[in-house]
């Protein structure tokens, strides 16, 4: 870890009201400056690494709201993630980590095959029976929690059904490479299908390389730097084979990681080019907001927007999603209090730290309810999973949609 980053923290406290775990605990060790202080003491040799200390660091959601608030640009979340990677360097992955991070995630075919039993579980009606009878209460709480997050899956992953090249509608204005995230393809295929069709409707030829791998974000979260670099090298090589104006993703987590490839692979100039081309879907659509507005039909919905951490804090994208929602005729957009506060998903955080995740989530749900919206819009799969489960339990339930699903529903003719 770069020591200069640790000593840049002035301990001013501006990060405190932005940190979701500090707001729930008011503990210094659960704050960004507290975590930076702990890592600095370790680096200076004044503090020994212990399980208790690691527990304090692991409480970080890596939402990076602290970085948005810090006047010195200190990013405690990114530093904690980097520290985890450093601790893991040279150490063997556990059997389960090796299975998921090396044997499963880098292989789209295997990943899709692994989700087939879950689709069967839903299609046969077994899921309804299991939930109604409360059978999962007989198993470890983690399994019940994971099953509870499972939404209705598409019949097939989008990677299996989408064309590798989707032609532009009308005069072609450019070519876009579409980075199809793992969870988006497997779980939220309608949103990603809408992404491709929206780009096509605006005159872009869309290339979706089907050999692409996971972006490497799960490896980074697990401290597996080698797996992350392998994924980055493969994807850079793959997309370098196409002449592209942009590389677009509709997954906030993927976008944040893809934009770091140039940093991860400093010795490969193509990685820097790759990262410079990466755009979130809202960034590209907002460039053509006036043109898109002319294609939209009225939607009588009361809508609010939750800023995913990996989009607002990691990529600095805030206005583009709001611009797109506001161009939909008759859509009643309502600003969400603490819109860029974390929802508690944090990758696998909601599974590993369920108590803290739920505390953070409750705050978010209350803010959403206060808007009176009947639809919550967001743009990251982790947020979609977390918030769909929570808001489906409200009375009346609040629908949760990806921003592309809203635009697709308004487009003439409707895409979805």
Buried (B, 14 or more C-beta within 10 A) or exposed (E): BEEEBBEBBEEEEBBBEBBBBBBBBEEBBBBBBBBBBBBBBBBEEEBEEEEEBBEBBEBBBBBBBBBBBBEEEBBBBBBBBBBBBEEBEEEEBEEEBBEBBBEBBBBBEEBBEBBEEBBEBBEEEEBEEBEEEEEBEEEEEEEBBBBEBBBEBBEBBBBBEBEEEBEBBEEEEBBBBBBBBBBBBBBBBBBBBBBBBBBBBBBBBBBBBBEBBBBBBBBBBBBBBBBBBBBBBBBBBBBBEEEBBBBBBBBBBBBBBBBBBBEBBEEBEBBBBBBEBBBBBBBBBBBBEEEBBEBBEEBEBBBBBBBBBBBBBBBEBBEBBBBBBEBBEEBBBEEBEBBBBBBBBBBBBBBEBBEBBBBBBEBBBEBBEEBEBBBBBBBBBBBBBBBBBBBEEEEEEBBBBBBBBBBBBBBEEEBB
